[in-house]
Amino acid sequence: MTAPMEAEPKPADVERRDPSTANQHRRTIFSVPVTVTVSIGQARLSVSEILDLQPESIVPLTSRIEDPVDLTIDNKIIAKGELVETEDGSLGVKITEIPEQSYDDLG
């Protein structure tokens, strides 16, 4: 009786067990946190108007509540979305569009 032969590991299995240096660097880079900024509008105020600001002041913005917002990293637009309320009552952004070139622009 012959001993059962073990199956040769598949290339994907080998890669998972023995990651190359490039894969290790890629995993490290992909785990680096980055700050995503959501732009909801702008206001142009005079210095006098800024000095008059106080609690309860309302600064009108150039956009409306239903207008799309831009998500940016390092001033580059990576996505567009709409403002939503999350389950816990926080403000969130529902992604509505991801421009094709957005990730290419970050490199």
C-alpha positions as CSV (number, residue, x, y, z in Angstrom):
1,M,0.0,0.0,0.0
2,T,1.4,3.4,-0.9
3,A,1.2,6.5,1.2
4,P,-1.3,9.1,0.0
5,M,0.4,11.9,-1.9
6,E,0.0,15.4,-0.6
7,A,-1.3,17.9,-3.1
8,E,1.1,20.6,-4.2
9,P,0.1,24.0,-2.8
10,K,-1.6,26.3,-5.2
11,P,0.2,29.5,-6.1
12,A,-2.3,31.6,-4.2
13,D,-1.7,29.4,-1.0
14,V,2.0,29.8,-1.3
15,E,1.6,33.6,-1.6
16,R,-0.5,33.8,1.5
17,R,2.0,31.7,3.6
18,D,5.1,33.3,2.3
19,P,4.3,36.9,1.4
20,S,6.9,38.7,-0.7
21,T,8.4,41.9,0.5
22,A,6.3,43.8,-2.0
23,N,3.1,42.3,-0.6
24,Q,4.2,43.2,2.9
25,H,4.8,46.8,1.9
26,R,1.5,46.9,0.1
27,R,-0.3,45.7,3.2
28,T,1.5,48.3,5.3
29,I,0.7,51.1,2.9
30,F,-3.0,50.1,2.6
31,S,-3.3,50.2,6.4
32,V,-2.0,53.8,6.7
33,P,-4.9,56.1,7.8
34,V,-5.5,59.2,5.7
35,T,-7.8,62.1,6.4
36,V,-10.8,62.4,4.1
37,T,-12.3,65.9,4.0
38,V,-15.9,66.6,3.1
39,S,-16.6,70.0,1.6
40,I,-20.1,71.2,2.2
41,G,-19.8,74.8,1.1
42,Q,-18.1,78.1,1.5
43,A,-18.8,81.5,2.9
44,R,-17.2,84.8,2.1
45,L,-17.2,87.2,5.1
46,S,-15.6,90.5,5.8
47,V,-13.3,90.9,8.7
48,S,-16.0,92.9,10.4
49,E,-18.5,90.1,9.9
50,I,-16.0,87.6,11.3
51,L,-15.4,89.8,14.4
52,D,-19.2,90.0,14.9
53,L,-19.6,86.2,15.1
54,Q,-20.9,84.9,18.4
55,P,-22.7,81.8,19.6
56,E,-26.0,81.3,17.8
57,S,-24.7,83.2,14.7
58,I,-25.5,81.5,11.4
59,V,-23.0,81.7,8.5
60,P,-24.8,81.1,5.2
61,L,-22.9,78.8,2.8
62,T,-22.9,78.8,-1.0
63,S,-24.5,75.4,-1.2
64,R,-27.9,73.9,-0.3
65,I,-28.5,71.0,2.1
66,E,-29.5,68.7,-0.9
67,D,-26.4,69.6,-3.0
68,P,-23.8,66.9,-3.6
69,V,-20.7,67.1,-1.4
70,D,-17.1,66.4,-2.4
71,L,-14.9,64.0,-0.6
72,T,-11.2,64.9,-0.9
73,I,-7.8,63.7,0.1
74,D,-5.0,66.3,-0.2
75,N,-7.4,68.6,-2.1
76,K,-8.1,66.0,-4.8
77,I,-11.7,64.9,-5.2
78,I,-12.0,61.1,-4.7
79,A,-15.8,60.8,-4.6
80,K,-19.0,62.7,-4.5
81,G,-21.9,62.0,-2.1
82,E,-24.9,63.3,-0.3
83,L,-25.3,64.2,3.4
84,V,-27.3,61.7,5.4
85,E,-28.0,61.0,9.1
86,T,-26.5,57.8,10.5
87,E,-28.2,55.4,12.8
88,D,-26.7,57.1,15.9
89,G,-27.7,60.6,14.7
90,S,-24.3,61.6,13.4
91,L,-23.8,63.2,10.0
92,G,-22.6,60.9,7.3
93,V,-21.9,60.9,3.6
94,K,-23.6,58.4,1.2
95,I,-21.2,57.9,-1.8
96,T,-23.0,58.6,-5.0
97,E,-20.1,58.8,-7.5
98,I,-16.5,57.8,-7.7
99,P,-14.7,59.4,-10.7
100,E,-12.6,56.9,-12.6
101,Q,-9.4,59.1,-12.4
102,S,-9.8,59.8,-8.6
103,Y,-7.4,57.1,-7.4
104,D,-4.9,57.7,-10.2
105,D,-4.7,61.4,-9.2
106,L,-3.5,60.4,-5.7
107,G,-0.4,58.6,-6.9
